[in-house]
Amino acid sequence: MSNEKVIKVALIGNPNTGKTSLFNQLTGLKQKVGNYPGITVEKKQGICKLSDTVKAEITDLPGTYSINPTSLDETLVLDTLLNEQNDSFPDVVVVVVEIENIKRNLLLFTQIKDLNIPTILVINMIDQMKRKGIDIDVKQLEEKLNTKIVLASARKKVGIEELKEVILDYEKLDTQSIAKITDRIDEEYFTKLKNAFPEFPLYKSWLLITQNNEFDFLGDEQRKLVLKFKEDLDCIKRYQHKETILRYQIINNVLKSSFNVDTSKATDLRGILDRILTHKIFGYVIFALILLFIFQGIFEWATYPMDIIDGAFASLSSWIKTVLPAGTFTNLIAEGIVPGIGGVVIFIPQIAILFTFISILEETGYMSRVVFLMDKIMRKFGMSGKSVIPLISGTACSIPAIMASRNIGNWKERLITILVIPFTTCSARLPVYAILIALIIPSKSVLGILNLQGLTMMALYLLGFTAAIFSAILLNKILKIESKTLFVIEMPNYKIPSIKNIFYEVVEKTKAFVFGAGKIILAISIVLWFLASNGASKFKNAEETITAQVESKQLTKEEFQKKVASYKLEHSFIGYMGKSIEPVIKPMGYDWKIGIALISSFAAREVFVGALATIYNVDSDSENSGTIKQRMAAELNPETGEKRFNFPTGVSLLLFYAFAMQCVGTLAIVKRETNSWKWPILQLVGMGILAYVSAVIAFNILS
């Protein structure tokens, strides 16, 4: 395998052209997800076997409408195509266009072709040609575009093998420009430009002087020449405008005789569906019903596998204590590592269901309709329809959601979006919500079809979104940043979801949650176990102290061990830490044990359940300690004798986690995206105060 020839392939296309589906078909499971060097934008790479001696390394670049970037994601495409010194510079570019929007998609293709890089054109979604009444003369189109064309349907696996063959023979592709725009704009000007940079293709030189990027691969003399040409900004803007017009004129002429649409033969329901799903009343009702269905599914369908996982980890802890010799190492595994990991793994079913639904909504094309539907509303709050995607993405994780705000060109809208995203209920909150709702809300049906727990979950999601909206209103009034933007959104075709794409998406995101959260939780669980299993003199003399206290009482061995374990925990290092913050959290209805979990979860919200799992396992010396849910349900308030996790305390905790900023990763990414510590500190303090006040008020009203 090490002797195989590697062809570097860049996969480029407009958003919603099916580029990712094609990437999945070519690479299958041979994919890896990472970040571009020096930045946090995600990139996907995969390996595709072309022959016994050749393989392709395919990079799925961010979707872009043009080679002239308006966002950080699009800038990456430009840098990849211009910097030949970079390891990711492609041997061949595969441009993916979508059958119905081929005219607009070809603008990007003509730009890339002018860079004299071997380029293949993939016309995707050909399974819709008949339905749309579309006919293509491929041979004539190939001649006019001076390239090899592959007709494909990534969803139906059509054209994949043909594309592999064309990639294999990429060296035979003609790299000559097809547009030659520069000759038709100002021959004298572009002759000077060509003479200034004889080592580059002319269109590459044009891009160097029209973009604001700092190109690292340029030498000092080249930089000076670029700056000299940039002095005449009016001329550059005028020529850029001419370039776009000329390119569309060329594209129109190319498609005139080789691409035909007969609407009389079309059998399309898109218009009817759009009128319903984007209706000013029914559109919102349908969206609300879809959300309700999702949250019902999260509880109804995940309960059984969650109970199995919860019971399995409880049994595993007991089994480890039984089979391994008593000692520190056994306690570390049984009371620290296993409960901590179990506190994450138990929520895989719910998280997988959530990601599945989100992927389906994106795959079908419905999510773009939601963006369009919400635009008018969002503008009233200082945001735009483009803010909806980051806000909805926030239901998975705030970090990529904040990065997704880069497609918002207006700085004020983008800043407001970044600041309010953490209010949306992310998957890290889901474990906390799920365990608390299961403890305080009965699993009863409403109207015979709805589940009360599912309705509560939806209410919490709506609460988070409402908090984001009100925060946006406040920020829109406070932030004195004048700006105007136009909202443009592409409505992709409706599609039947690809099972393969959904599977990859769910697996990747669930893996990211489990391993990302798992690392933090495992580390914190071990630290918590150590702090809970060690202490000063009172901790060491626990058995003697308890023996003296219960001398006149008849206790079973199990009751005695339970008292010793509780005494040890209270006088351990972590017990003293919890006791020190108890006066602050007591008005919220929490004891020192919950306080420990609260502090631990400032690293990441999902740590809360894992921390309690560790604490309650250490708190019991019984070989059969039960599941984390059973342990939390059995916990009593020594002052009142009532359940610790009763309705007032449960609601208080739900509100605290709904509003509190408890994610170090999110704070770090906000600092990076805004290039200032002012905004993340504002988030931490503002959301913390709101969470504390809400929790205190709720507990005292309900008690």
C-alpha positions as CSV (number, residue, x, y, z in Angstrom):
1,M,0.0,0.0,0.0
2,S,2.9,2.4,0.7
3,N,4.1,2.1,-2.9
4,E,0.7,3.2,-4.3
5,K,0.6,6.3,-6.4
6,V,-1.6,9.0,-4.7
7,I,-3.7,11.5,-6.8
8,K,-4.8,14.5,-4.8
9,V,-8.4,15.4,-5.6
10,A,-10.3,18.6,-4.5
11,L,-14.1,18.2,-4.5
12,I,-15.6,21.6,-5.0
13,G,-19.2,22.9,-5.7
14,N,-22.0,25.2,-4.7
15,P,-23.9,24.4,-1.5
16,N,-26.7,21.8,-2.0
17,T,-25.2,20.2,-5.2
18,G,-24.9,16.8,-3.5
19,K,-21.1,17.2,-3.1
20,T,-21.0,15.5,0.3
21,S,-23.1,12.6,-1.0
22,L,-20.6,12.1,-3.8
23,F,-17.7,12.3,-1.4
24,N,-19.4,9.6,0.8
25,Q,-19.9,7.3,-2.2
26,L,-16.3,7.7,-3.4
27,T,-14.6,7.2,0.0
28,G,-17.1,5.1,2.0
29,L,-15.7,4.6,5.6
30,K,-12.2,5.6,4.6
31,Q,-12.7,9.1,5.9
32,K,-11.2,11.3,8.5
33,V,-12.3,14.7,9.9
34,G,-9.9,17.3,11.0
35,N,-9.2,21.0,10.9
36,Y,-7.4,23.1,8.4
37,P,-3.9,24.1,9.7
38,G,-4.1,27.1,12.0
39,I,-7.9,27.5,11.9
40,T,-10.9,25.7,13.3
41,V,-12.8,25.2,10.1
42,E,-13.6,21.5,9.6
43,K,-12.4,19.6,6.6
44,K,-13.2,16.1,5.4
45,Q,-10.7,13.9,3.7
46,G,-11.0,10.3,2.4
47,I,-9.3,7.7,0.4
48,C,-10.7,6.2,-2.8
49,K,-9.2,3.1,-4.4
50,L,-8.8,3.7,-8.2
51,S,-6.8,0.7,-9.2
52,D,-4.3,-1.8,-7.7
53,T,-1.5,0.7,-7.9
54,V,-3.3,4.1,-7.6
55,K,-5.5,5.7,-5.0
56,A,-7.1,9.1,-4.7
57,E,-6.9,11.3,-1.6
58,I,-10.1,13.3,-1.8
59,T,-10.7,16.6,0.1
60,D,-14.3,17.8,0.4
61,L,-13.9,21.6,0.4
62,P,-16.5,23.9,1.9
63,G,-19.4,24.8,-0.4
64,T,-18.9,28.1,-2.3
65,Y,-20.8,30.0,-5.0
66,S,-17.7,31.7,-6.4
67,I,-13.9,31.7,-6.2
68,N,-14.3,35.3,-4.9
69,P,-14.8,34.6,-1.2
70,T,-17.2,36.4,1.0
71,S,-16.6,34.2,4.1
72,L,-13.8,32.3,5.8
73,D,-15.1,28.9,4.5
74,E,-15.0,30.2,0.9
75,T,-11.5,31.7,1.5
76,L,-10.2,28.1,2.1
77,V,-11.3,27.1,-1.5
78,L,-9.3,30.1,-2.9
79,D,-6.2,29.3,-0.9
80,T,-6.3,25.7,-1.8
81,L,-6.5,26.4,-5.6
82,L,-3.8,29.2,-5.6
83,N,-1.1,27.9,-3.3
84,E,0.8,25.3,-5.3
85,Q,3.4,25.0,-2.4
86,N,0.7,23.7,-0.1
87,D,0.4,19.9,0.5
88,S,-3.3,20.0,-0.2
89,F,-2.9,21.6,-3.7
90,P,-4.9,19.3,-6.0
91,D,-3.7,17.3,-9.0
92,V,-7.2,17.4,-10.3
93,V,-10.4,19.3,-9.3
94,V,-13.8,17.7,-9.4
95,V,-16.5,20.4,-9.7
96,V,-20.0,19.2,-8.8
97,V,-23.0,20.9,-10.3
98,E,-26.7,20.2,-9.8
99,I,-28.9,19.4,-12.8
100,E,-31.5,22.0,-12.1
101,N,-29.2,24.9,-11.2
102,I,-26.5,24.2,-13.7
103,K,-26.3,27.7,-15.1
104,R,-25.5,29.3,-11.7
105,N,-23.2,26.4,-10.7
106,L,-21.1,26.7,-13.9
107,L,-19.8,30.2,-12.9
108,L,-17.6,28.5,-10.3
109,F,-16.5,25.9,-12.9
110,T,-15.4,28.5,-15.5
111,Q,-13.3,30.3,-12.8
112,I,-11.5,27.1,-11.8
113,K,-11.0,26.2,-15.4
114,D,-9.2,29.5,-16.0
115,L,-6.6,28.5,-13.4
116,N,-5.3,25.8,-15.8
117,I,-5.8,23.0,-13.3
118,P,-7.1,19.7,-14.6
119,T,-10.8,19.9,-14.0
120,I,-13.7,17.4,-14.2
121,L,-17.3,18.4,-14.3
122,V,-19.8,16.2,-12.5
123,I,-23.4,16.9,-13.3
124,N,-25.2,15.4,-10.3
125,M,-28.8,14.4,-9.5
126,I,-29.4,13.2,-13.1
127,D,-32.2,10.9,-11.7
128,Q,-34.3,14.0,-11.6
129,M,-33.8,14.9,-15.3
130,K,-37.0,13.2,-16.5
131,R,-39.1,14.7,-13.7
132,K,-37.8,18.2,-14.5
133,G,-38.1,17.8,-18.2
134,I,-34.4,18.3,-18.8
135,D,-32.3,17.0,-21.8
136,I,-28.5,17.3,-22.1
137,D,-26.3,16.9,-25.2
138,V,-23.2,15.7,-23.2
139,K,-20.8,15.5,-26.2
140,Q,-21.6,19.0,-27.3
141,L,-21.3,20.3,-23.8
142,E,-17.9,18.7,-23.3
143,E,-16.6,20.3,-26.5
144,K,-17.8,23.8,-25.5
145,L,-16.6,23.5,-21.9
146,N,-13.4,21.9,-22.9
147,T,-13.6,19.3,-20.2
148,K,-14.7,15.7,-19.4
149,I,-18.2,15.5,-18.1
150,V,-19.6,12.7,-15.8
151,L,-23.3,12.3,-15.4
152,A,-24.0,11.1,-11.9
153,S,-26.5,10.5,-9.2
154,A,-24.6,10.1,-5.9
155,R,-27.7,9.0,-4.1
156,K,-28.3,6.2,-6.6
157,K,-24.6,5.3,-7.1
158,V,-24.8,6.2,-10.8
159,G,-21.6,7.5,-12.5
160,I,-19.3,6.7,-9.6
161,E,-17.1,4.1,-11.4
162,E,-16.9,6.4,-14.5
163,L,-15.8,9.3,-12.3
164,K,-13.0,7.1,-10.8
165,E,-11.8,6.2,-14.3
166,V,-11.7,9.9,-15.4
167,I,-9.8,10.8,-12.2
168,L,-7.3,8.0,-12.9
169,D,-6.6,9.5,-16.4
170,Y,-6.6,13.1,-15.2
171,E,-3.3,13.9,-16.9
172,K,-5.1,13.6,-20.3
173,L,-7.5,16.4,-19.4
174,D,-7.2,19.7,-21.3
175,T,-6.2,22.5,-19.0
176,Q,-6.8,25.4,-21.5
177,S,-9.1,28.2,-20.4
178,I,-12.5,28.3,-21.9
179,A,-13.7,31.8,-20.9
180,K,-10.6,34.0,-21.6
181,I,-12.5,36.8,-19.9
182,T,-9.5,39.0,-19.4
183,D,-9.0,39.5,-23.2
184,R,-12.5,40.9,-23.5
185,I,-12.3,43.3,-20.6
186,D,-9.2,45.4,-21.2
187,E,-6.4,43.8,-23.3
188,E,-3.8,46.4,-22.4
189,Y,-4.4,46.2,-18.7
190,F,-4.3,42.4,-18.6
191,T,-1.2,42.3,-20.8
192,K,0.6,44.4,-18.1
193,L,-0.7,42.0,-15.5
194,K,0.5,39.0,-17.4
195,N,4.0,40.5,-17.8
196,A,4.1,41.3,-14.1
197,F,3.5,37.7,-13.1
198,P,4.8,35.5,-16.0
199,E,5.1,32.5,-13.7
200,F,1.4,32.4,-13.0
201,P,-1.7,31.7,-15.2
202,L,-3.2,35.1,-16.0
203,Y,-6.4,34.5,-14.1
204,K,-4.4,33.5,-11.0
205,S,-2.6,36.8,-11.2
206,W,-6.0,38.5,-11.5
207,L,-7.2,36.8,-8.3
208,L,-4.1,37.8,-6.4
209,I,-4.8,41.5,-6.9
210,T,-8.6,41.3,-6.5
211,Q,-8.7,39.5,-3.1
212,N,-8.0,40.8,0.4
213,N,-6.2,37.6,1.4
214,E,-2.6,37.5,2.6
215,F,-1.0,34.9,0.3
216,D,2.0,33.3,2.1
217,F,3.4,31.8,-1.0
218,L,4.3,35.2,-2.6
219,G,7.8,36.5,-2.5
220,D,8.6,40.1,-1.4
221,E,8.8,41.4,-5.0
222,Q,5.6,39.7,-5.9
223,R,3.9,41.3,-2.9
224,K,5.0,44.7,-4.0
225,L,3.6,44.2,-7.5
226,V,0.3,43.0,-6.0
227,L,0.1,46.1,-3.8
228,K,0.9,48.4,-6.8
229,F,-2.0,46.9,-8.9
230,K,-4.3,47.1,-5.9
231,E,-3.9,50.9,-5.8
232,D,-6.5,51.3,-8.6
233,L,-9.5,49.9,-6.6
234,D,-12.1,51.6,-8.8
235,C,-10.7,49.9,-11.9
236,I,-10.6,46.5,-10.2
237,K,-14.2,46.7,-9.0
238,R,-15.3,47.8,-12.5
239,Y,-13.5,44.9,-14.1
240,Q,-14.8,42.4,-11.6
241,H,-18.3,43.4,-12.4
242,K,-17.6,43.0,-16.2
243,E,-16.1,39.6,-15.5
244,T,-19.3,38.3,-13.9
245,I,-21.5,39.6,-16.7
246,L,-19.2,38.1,-19.4
247,R,-19.0,34.7,-17.7
248,Y,-22.8,34.4,-17.6
249,Q,-22.9,35.4,-21.3
250,I,-20.5,32.6,-22.1
251,I,-22.5,30.1,-19.9
252,N,-25.7,31.1,-21.6
253,N,-24.2,30.6,-25.1
254,V,-22.8,27.2,-24.0
255,L,-26.1,26.0,-22.6
256,K,-28.3,27.4,-25.4
257,S,-27.9,24.4,-27.7
258,S,-26.7,21.7,-25.3
259,F,-29.1,22.0,-22.4
260,N,-32.8,22.0,-22.8
261,V,-35.7,22.2,-20.3
262,D,-39.2,21.3,-21.4
263,T,-41.5,22.3,-18.4
264,S,-44.5,20.7,-20.1
265,K,-42.8,17.3,-19.5
266,A,-42.0,18.1,-15.8
267,T,-43.8,16.2,-13.1
268,D,-42.6,18.3,-10.1
269,L,-44.4,18.8,-6.8
270,R,-41.8,21.3,-5.4
271,G,-44.0,24.4,-5.9
272,I,-46.9,22.8,-4.1
273,L,-44.8,21.7,-1.2
274,D,-43.0,25.1,-1.0
275,R,-46.3,26.9,-0.8
276,I,-47.4,24.7,2.2
277,L,-44.1,24.5,4.1
278,T,-43.3,28.2,3.8
279,H,-46.8,29.5,4.4
280,K,-47.0,32.4,6.8
281,I,-49.2,30.4,9.2
282,F,-49.1,26.7,8.3
283,G,-45.3,26.8,7.9
284,Y,-44.8,27.6,11.5
285,V,-47.4,25.1,12.7
286,I,-45.7,22.3,10.6
287,F,-42.3,23.2,12.0
288,A,-43.6,23.1,15.6
289,L,-45.2,19.7,15.0
290,I,-42.0,18.4,13.5
291,L,-40.1,19.5,16.6
292,L,-42.7,18.0,18.9
293,F,-42.4,14.7,17.0
294,I,-38.6,14.7,17.4
295,F,-38.8,15.3,21.2
296,Q,-41.5,12.6,21.6
297,G,-39.2,10.2,19.7
298,I,-36.2,11.1,21.9
299,F,-38.0,9.9,25.0
300,E,-40.3,7.2,23.7
301,W,-37.8,5.3,21.5
302,A,-34.7,5.8,23.6
303,T,-36.1,4.7,27.0
304,Y,-35.6,0.9,26.5
305,P,-32.0,1.0,25.3
306,M,-31.1,3.6,27.9
307,D,-32.4,1.4,30.7
308,I,-30.4,-1.5,29.3
309,I,-27.2,0.5,29.2
310,D,-27.8,2.0,32.6
311,G,-28.4,-1.4,34.2
312,A,-25.4,-2.9,32.4
313,F,-22.9,-0.3,33.8
314,A,-24.4,-0.7,37.3
315,S,-24.0,-4.5,37.1
316,L,-20.5,-4.0,35.7
317,S,-19.4,-1.9,38.7
318,S,-20.8,-4.5,41.1
319,W,-19.2,-7.4,39.2
320,I,-15.8,-5.7,39.2
321,K,-16.0,-5.3,43.0
322,T,-16.9,-9.0,43.3
323,V,-14.2,-10.5,41.0
324,L,-11.3,-8.1,41.7
325,P,-9.5,-8.0,45.0
326,A,-10.5,-5.2,47.3
327,G,-8.2,-2.2,47.1
328,T,-7.6,1.2,45.6
329,F,-7.3,0.0,42.0
330,T,-10.6,-1.9,42.1
331,N,-12.3,1.1,43.7
332,L,-10.9,3.4,41.0
333,I,-12.4,1.2,38.2
334,A,-15.7,0.4,39.9
335,E,-16.4,3.8,41.5
336,G,-14.6,6.2,39.2
337,I,-14.0,5.1,35.7
338,V,-17.0,2.8,35.0
339,P,-19.7,5.2,36.5
340,G,-18.1,8.1,34.7
341,I,-18.1,6.5,31.3
342,G,-21.6,5.1,31.9
343,G,-22.8,8.6,32.5
344,V,-22.0,9.4,28.9
345,V,-22.7,6.1,27.1
346,I,-26.3,5.9,28.5
347,F,-27.3,8.9,26.4
348,I,-26.1,7.6,23.1
349,P,-29.6,6.5,22.0
350,Q,-31.1,9.9,22.6
351,I,-28.2,11.8,21.0
352,A,-28.3,9.4,18.0
353,I,-32.0,9.9,17.6
354,L,-31.6,13.7,17.7
355,F,-28.8,13.7,15.1
356,T,-30.8,11.4,12.9
357,F,-33.7,13.7,12.8
358,I,-31.5,16.8,12.1
359,S,-29.7,14.9,9.3
360,I,-33.1,13.9,7.8
361,L,-34.3,17.5,7.8
362,E,-31.1,18.7,6.1
363,E,-31.1,15.8,3.6
364,T,-34.6,16.4,2.5
365,G,-34.0,20.1,1.8
366,Y,-36.6,21.2,4.5
367,M,-34.0,23.0,6.6
368,S,-33.5,25.7,3.9
369,R,-37.3,26.3,4.0
370,V,-37.0,26.8,7.7
371,V,-34.3,29.4,7.1
372,F,-36.5,31.2,4.6
373,L,-39.5,31.0,6.8
374,M,-37.7,32.5,9.8
375,D,-35.9,35.3,8.0
376,K,-38.6,38.0,8.6
377,I,-38.9,37.1,12.3
378,M,-35.1,37.0,12.8
379,R,-34.6,40.4,11.3
380,K,-36.7,41.9,14.1
381,F,-34.2,40.6,16.6
382,G,-31.0,41.9,14.9
383,M,-30.3,38.7,13.0
384,S,-31.3,37.3,9.7
385,G,-32.5,34.0,8.2
386,K,-28.8,33.0,7.9
387,S,-28.7,33.0,11.7
388,V,-31.2,30.1,11.9
389,I,-28.7,27.5,10.6
390,P,-26.2,28.3,13.4
391,L,-29.0,28.4,16.0
392,I,-30.4,25.1,14.8
393,S,-26.9,23.6,14.6
394,G,-26.5,24.7,18.3
395,T,-28.9,21.8,19.2
396,A,-26.0,19.5,18.3
397,C,-23.1,21.6,19.7
398,S,-22.4,25.3,20.2
399,I,-18.8,25.1,19.0
400,P,-19.5,24.1,15.3
401,A,-22.6,26.3,15.4
402,I,-20.6,29.4,16.3
403,M,-18.2,28.5,13.5
404,A,-21.1,28.1,11.1
405,S,-21.9,31.8,11.7
406,R,-19.0,32.6,9.4
407,N,-21.4,32.6,6.5
408,I,-23.1,35.7,7.9
409,G,-21.4,38.7,6.2
410,N,-22.8,41.4,8.4
411,W,-20.6,41.7,11.6
412,K,-23.4,42.9,13.9
413,E,-25.7,40.1,12.9
414,R,-22.9,37.6,13.2
415,L,-21.8,38.9,16.6
416,I,-25.4,38.7,18.0
417,T,-25.8,35.2,16.6
418,I,-22.5,34.1,18.3
419,L,-23.5,35.6,21.6
420,V,-27.0,34.0,21.7
421,I,-26.1,30.5,20.3
422,P,-25.2,29.0,23.7
423,F,-28.8,29.5,24.9
424,T,-30.0,26.9,22.3
425,T,-30.2,23.5,23.9
426,C,-27.1,21.5,22.8
427,S,-26.6,17.8,23.0
428,A,-24.5,18.3,26.1
429,R,-27.6,19.5,28.0
430,L,-29.5,16.5,26.8
431,P,-28.1,14.1,29.4
432,V,-28.9,16.5,32.2
433,Y,-32.4,17.2,31.0
434,A,-33.1,13.5,30.3
435,I,-32.1,12.2,33.8
436,L,-33.8,15.1,35.6
437,I,-37.0,14.9,33.6
438,A,-37.1,11.1,34.2
439,L,-36.9,11.8,38.0
440,I,-39.4,14.6,38.4
441,I,-41.9,14.2,35.5
442,P,-44.1,11.1,35.4
443,S,-44.2,9.2,32.1
444,K,-47.8,9.8,31.4
445,S,-49.6,10.2,28.0
446,V,-51.3,13.4,27.1
447,L,-54.3,13.2,24.7
448,G,-53.5,9.5,24.2
449,I,-50.6,10.2,21.8
450,L,-48.2,12.6,23.5
451,N,-45.8,11.9,26.3
452,L,-45.5,14.3,29.2
453,Q,-41.8,13.9,29.4
454,G,-41.4,14.6,25.7
455,L,-43.5,17.7,26.1
456,T,-41.3,18.9,28.9
457,M,-38.2,18.3,26.8
458,M,-39.7,20.4,24.0
459,A,-40.6,23.1,26.5
460,L,-36.9,23.3,27.5
461,Y,-35.8,23.5,23.9
462,L,-38.3,26.3,23.3
463,L,-37.2,28.0,26.5
464,G,-33.6,28.1,25.3
465,F,-34.6,29.4,21.9
466,T,-36.8,32.1,23.6
467,A,-33.9,33.1,25.8
468,A,-31.7,33.4,22.7
469,I,-34.4,35.6,21.0
470,F,-34.8,38.0,23.9
471,S,-31.0,38.2,24.3
472,A,-30.8,39.1,20.6
473,I,-33.4,41.9,21.1
474,L,-31.4,43.3,24.0
475,L,-28.1,43.1,22.1
476,N,-29.6,44.6,19.0
477,K,-30.5,47.7,21.1
478,I,-27.2,47.8,23.0
479,L,-24.7,47.2,20.2
480,K,-24.3,50.4,18.2
481,I,-23.1,48.9,15.0
482,E,-24.7,50.3,11.8
483,S,-25.0,47.8,9.0
484,K,-27.3,46.7,6.2
485,T,-27.3,43.3,4.4
486,L,-29.4,41.4,1.9
487,F,-30.6,38.0,2.6
488,V,-30.0,35.3,-0.1
489,I,-30.9,31.6,0.5
490,E,-30.9,28.8,-2.0
491,M,-33.9,26.5,-2.0
492,P,-32.6,23.1,-2.9
493,N,-34.8,20.4,-4.4
494,Y,-36.7,18.1,-2.1
495,K,-34.9,14.8,-1.9
496,I,-35.5,11.4,-0.3
497,P,-32.9,11.2,2.5
498,S,-29.9,9.1,1.7
499,I,-29.6,6.4,4.4
500,K,-25.9,6.2,3.8
501,N,-25.4,9.9,4.3
502,I,-27.6,9.9,7.4
503,F,-25.7,6.9,8.8
504,Y,-22.3,8.6,8.3
505,E,-23.5,11.9,9.8
506,V,-25.0,10.2,12.9
507,V,-22.0,8.0,13.5
508,E,-19.5,10.9,13.1
509,K,-21.4,13.3,15.4
510,T,-22.3,10.7,18.0
511,K,-18.6,9.6,18.0
512,A,-17.6,13.2,18.4
513,F,-19.9,13.6,21.4
514,V,-19.0,10.4,23.1
515,F,-15.2,10.6,22.7
516,G,-15.1,14.4,23.1
517,A,-17.2,14.3,26.2
518,G,-15.8,11.0,27.3
519,K,-12.3,12.3,27.6
520,I,-13.3,15.1,29.8
521,I,-15.7,13.0,31.9
522,L,-13.2,10.2,32.4
523,A,-10.5,12.6,33.5
524,I,-12.9,14.5,35.9
525,S,-14.3,11.2,37.2
526,I,-10.8,10.0,38.1
527,V,-10.1,13.3,39.8
528,L,-13.4,13.3,41.6
529,W,-12.9,9.7,42.7
530,F,-9.5,10.5,44.2
531,L,-10.8,13.6,46.0
532,A,-13.8,11.6,47.3
533,S,-11.7,8.6,48.3
534,N,-9.1,10.5,50.3
535,G,-9.2,13.0,53.2
536,A,-7.6,14.2,56.5
537,S,-7.8,12.6,60.0
538,K,-11.6,12.4,60.2
539,F,-11.7,10.6,56.9
540,K,-9.1,8.0,58.0
541,N,-10.9,7.4,61.4
542,A,-14.3,7.0,59.8
543,E,-15.0,3.4,61.1
544,E,-14.0,4.3,64.7
545,T,-16.1,7.4,64.7
546,I,-19.2,5.6,63.3
547,T,-18.7,2.7,65.7
548,A,-18.7,5.1,68.6
549,Q,-21.8,6.9,67.3
550,V,-23.9,3.7,66.8
551,E,-22.6,1.7,69.7
552,S,-26.1,1.4,71.3
553,K,-27.9,0.8,68.0
554,Q,-28.3,-2.5,66.2
555,L,-27.1,-2.1,62.6
556,T,-26.7,-4.6,59.9
557,K,-23.3,-4.9,58.3
558,E,-24.7,-3.2,55.1
559,E,-26.2,-0.3,57.1
560,F,-22.9,0.2,59.0
561,Q,-20.9,0.2,55.8
562,K,-23.3,2.7,54.3
563,K,-22.9,5.1,57.2
564,V,-19.1,4.7,57.0
565,A,-19.1,5.5,53.3
566,S,-21.3,8.6,53.7
567,Y,-19.2,9.8,56.6
568,K,-16.0,9.3,54.5
569,L,-17.5,11.2,51.6
570,E,-18.6,14.1,53.8
571,H,-15.1,14.4,55.3
572,S,-13.1,13.8,52.1
573,F,-11.3,16.5,50.2
574,I,-14.2,16.9,47.8
575,G,-16.7,16.9,50.7
576,Y,-15.0,19.9,52.2
577,M,-15.0,21.6,48.8
578,G,-18.7,20.9,48.5
579,K,-19.5,22.2,52.0
580,S,-17.6,25.4,51.3
581,I,-19.9,26.4,48.5
582,E,-23.1,25.0,50.1
583,P,-24.2,28.4,51.5
584,V,-24.2,29.8,48.0
585,I,-26.1,27.0,46.3
586,K,-28.6,26.2,49.1
587,P,-31.1,28.9,48.0
588,M,-31.3,27.0,44.7
589,G,-32.3,23.8,46.6
590,Y,-28.9,22.1,46.2
591,D,-26.7,20.3,48.8
592,W,-23.0,20.0,48.7
593,K,-23.0,16.8,46.6
594,I,-25.0,18.6,43.8
595,G,-22.6,21.5,44.3
596,I,-19.6,19.3,43.5
597,A,-21.3,18.1,40.3
598,L,-22.2,21.7,39.5
599,I,-18.6,22.9,39.8
600,S,-17.3,19.9,37.8
601,S,-19.7,20.5,35.0
602,F,-18.3,24.0,34.3
603,A,-15.8,22.2,32.0
604,A,-18.7,20.7,30.1
605,R,-22.4,20.4,31.0
606,E,-22.6,16.7,30.4
607,V,-20.1,16.1,33.2
608,F,-22.9,16.7,35.7
609,V,-24.4,13.2,35.4
610,G,-21.1,11.5,35.3
611,A,-19.9,13.4,38.4
612,L,-23.1,12.4,40.3
613,A,-22.6,8.8,39.2
614,T,-19.1,8.9,40.7
615,I,-20.1,10.6,43.9
616,Y,-23.1,8.3,44.6
617,N,-21.0,5.2,43.8
618,V,-18.3,6.3,46.3
619,D,-21.1,7.1,48.7
620,S,-22.1,3.5,48.8
621,D,-20.1,0.5,49.9
622,S,-22.7,-1.9,48.7
623,E,-21.8,-4.4,46.0
624,N,-25.2,-3.8,44.4
625,S,-25.4,0.0,44.2
626,G,-28.0,0.2,41.5
627,T,-28.2,2.4,38.4
628,I,-27.4,6.1,38.5
629,K,-31.2,6.9,38.1
630,Q,-32.0,4.7,41.1
631,R,-29.3,6.2,43.2
632,M,-30.5,9.8,42.4
633,A,-34.1,8.8,43.1
634,A,-33.2,7.3,46.4
635,E,-31.1,10.3,47.6
636,L,-32.8,12.0,50.6
637,N,-32.6,15.4,52.1
638,P,-31.5,14.8,55.7
639,E,-33.2,18.0,56.9
640,T,-36.7,17.3,55.5
641,G,-36.6,13.5,54.9
642,E,-38.0,14.2,51.4
643,K,-36.3,13.1,48.1
644,R,-33.4,15.3,47.2
645,F,-34.3,15.4,43.6
646,N,-37.9,16.5,44.1
647,F,-39.9,18.7,41.8
648,P,-38.7,22.1,43.0
649,T,-35.0,21.0,43.0
650,G,-35.4,19.3,39.6
651,V,-37.0,22.4,38.0
652,S,-34.3,24.6,39.6
653,L,-31.6,22.4,38.1
654,L,-33.3,22.3,34.7
655,L,-33.5,26.1,34.6
656,F,-29.9,26.5,35.8
657,Y,-28.6,24.3,33.0
658,A,-30.9,25.9,30.5
659,F,-29.3,29.3,31.0
660,A,-25.8,28.8,32.4
661,M,-22.7,29.0,30.2
662,Q,-20.9,25.9,31.3
663,C,-18.6,25.0,28.4
664,V,-15.0,26.0,28.3
665,G,-14.8,25.0,24.7
666,T,-17.5,27.4,23.7
667,L,-15.9,30.2,25.6
668,A,-12.6,29.5,23.8
669,I,-14.2,29.5,20.3
670,V,-16.1,32.7,21.0
671,K,-12.8,34.4,22.0
672,R,-11.3,33.1,18.8
673,E,-14.2,34.1,16.5
674,T,-14.5,37.6,18.0
675,N,-10.8,38.1,18.7
676,S,-11.6,39.4,22.1
677,W,-12.1,38.1,25.7
678,K,-14.7,40.8,26.3
679,W,-17.5,38.8,24.6
680,P,-16.9,35.4,26.2
681,I,-16.6,37.0,29.6
682,L,-19.9,38.8,29.0
683,Q,-21.5,35.5,28.1
684,L,-20.1,33.7,31.2
685,V,-21.2,36.4,33.6
686,G,-24.5,37.3,32.0
687,M,-25.7,33.8,31.5
688,G,-24.4,32.8,35.0
689,I,-26.4,35.5,36.7
690,L,-29.5,34.7,34.7
691,A,-29.2,31.0,35.6
692,Y,-28.6,31.6,39.3
693,V,-31.5,34.0,39.7
694,S,-33.9,31.8,37.7
695,A,-33.0,28.7,39.7
696,V,-33.4,30.5,43.1
697,I,-36.8,32.0,42.1
698,A,-38.1,28.7,40.8
699,F,-37.1,26.7,43.8
700,N,-38.5,29.1,46.3
701,I,-41.8,29.5,44.4
702,L,-42.3,25.7,44.0
703,S,-41.2,24.7,47.5
